[in-house]
Amino acid sequence: MRKSICILFAMVMLIWPNVVLAAEYMLNINVIKQEDGTTCTELWYDNKMVWRIAVLADGAKPVSGFYNTKTTYIAPDIRDGLFMIKVQ
């Protein structure tokens, strides 16, 4: 079962860009790893950012001066021995 899911996923990843180009969609998905440990994923459609997810380092908080309404911040943290995920 796992092998067939992996094969299906690989086939979709190979076929999807051709379908997007044939339909003349401008769809981009970017994954960026920054120096401070933050990983950002951006979804762009027609050269406009639709959504950004930023996975922050342990207990980190985003800088308030660069807040974007299209950005979802996910910050993992450990409190009282329990793993927590904060979504902002």
N, C-alpha and C positions, 0 to 999 in steps of 0.2 A: 504494500500500500504506500509506504513512504517513498519507495523508488518511483512509483508511477506519479505521485504528486510532484516530485522533483523534476521528472521528465516533462510533465505538463507545464510546470512553471518555467522551465528552460525554453520550451517551445513558444510559450506566450511572449517571453522576453525577446526572442528572436523575431517573431512575427509582428509584434506590436509596432515597432518603429516604422515598418513598411506600410502598415495600415494608416498610421498617423500622417506620414508623408503623402500618401496617395489621396487622402481626404483634405490635404493642405491645412491641417491643424498645426498651430504653433504651440506645442506642449513640451515643456521641459521639466525634468525633476532633477534637482541638484542636491547632493549630499556633501557637506563641508565639515571637516574636522578642524577646529581652531586650536590655537596654542594653549589656551587656558583649560582645555578639556571639554569644552562645549561642542556638541555635535548639532549642526543645523541642517534641516531638510527643507527645501523650498519647492513649491509647485507653481510653475509659471504657465499661463495660458495667454496666447496672443501678446506676448511681451509685457504682461502685467502680472505681478505677483498675486496669486490667489490665496496662498496659505503658507505659513512657515512654522515649523515645529523646532524648538530649541531644547535639547536635552542637556541640562546644566550639570556641573560637577556636584559632588555631595554637599548638600545644604547651601548651595550658592543661590544668590538672588540676582535678578537682572538689573542692569543699570537703568535707573528711572529716566534718564535723559534721552535714551534711545528706544523708548517703548513704541511698539508698532501694534495697531489694533488687529492686524492680520497674523500676529505671532502668538503661538501658544507655547508657554514655557512649562517644561516638565523638570522638576527638581527632586531627585531621590534623596531621602534622608533616613537616619536611624534615630528613633526616639524610644527610650525605655526598652531597648532591646527589640523593638519591632521595626520592620522596614516600611517606610511610608513613601508615597509618591505625591508630591504637591503639584497641582496643575493650576497655572495662572493664566 
